[in-house]
Amino acid sequence: MKYDIIVVGGGPAGMTAALYGLRGGKSVLILEKEAFGGQIATSPRLENYPTIMSISGSEWSDKLFEQITELGAEFELEDVQEVTKSEDTFHIKTNYNEYDAKTVIIANGVKPRKMGLPNEDDLTGKGISYCAVCDGPFYKGKEIYLIGDANTALQYALLLSSYCPKIHMITLFDKLFGDQILINRVLQTENIDIRHNLSLQKINGYDKLESVEFKDTQTGEVVKFETDNLFIAIGQIPQNEPFENLIQLDHGFIVTDESMETEVKGLFAAGDTRKKENKQVITACNDGAVAALNAIKYINTLKD
């Protein structure tokens, strides 16, 4: 069977793309290698989505998944390994099967770069966060612990400093690596305290984060902080290797135009996987809708 649209990724962007594709009367297959919902599914609360005061990330994801499956979306838990194109057909190879489609929408998101320590995954969403925009408001009025030294960490520190009394910004090296204008703003913000040369060694807690332990790389001293929060901003990892034979990547991210189309006609990208500035659930959904609507227009130009 040749699908009208194959969506790679089952997060907010991918499922929204499927929603709009289905409502446009097209057949849609979603290929997701891990679990539907994406990063937002691990968030304990989603409070910045219009019309919804508060909902857990997993519940929000489940509702969207239920919506698209009722409309007829097909889905498979498979890992896409290669995408090629011949004439007007895309060929998708996974770890289990091969599929054909008229269009492909890449919405496989990114993964936050992690510290790789025991307990990190268990306490994600229970004190550990990788998104200050998403989870920062839950800690309003508290002292915040933030790991990172580049632009994302600098932006998070400035954001959090606007509603938290103290930001403890912790870096592995003895300098900051972001844009100078951001560095200057951070250095001029009184409630941001920067601690250099500290390497995270332990994350402590059971049902929730209780404390973190660092090692001073200069003195060897162990430094322990009692805290119920730890924001980690050390980068994001795109997973676009299966598409690099078709399109050029910018530091691993996919470049699109405003229609979400790549340099290859009929190949679209949506959400955090593409090169963009703002990465939120609402912007991912926007990307997915735009990509699907333009994919439909593209399909309608093809000869049967």
Protein Blocks (a to p, Z undefined) as FASTA:
>chain_A
ZZfbdcedjbfklmmmmmmmmmnopacddddfkbghijmlmpmbdckbghiabacfklmm
mmmmmmmmmnopacdddddfbdcdehjaccdddfkbccddfbdcdfebpadddehighkl
mmgoilpacbfklmmmmmgoiacddedjbfklmmmmmmmmmmpfbdcdddfblcdfbdfk
lmmmmmmpmklccdehiacfbdcdfkbcfbdcdddfknopacddddfbdcddebjcddfk
lmmmmpcceehiacddfkopafbehiacedjkbgcfbdcfklmmmmmmmmmmmmmmmmmm
pcZZ
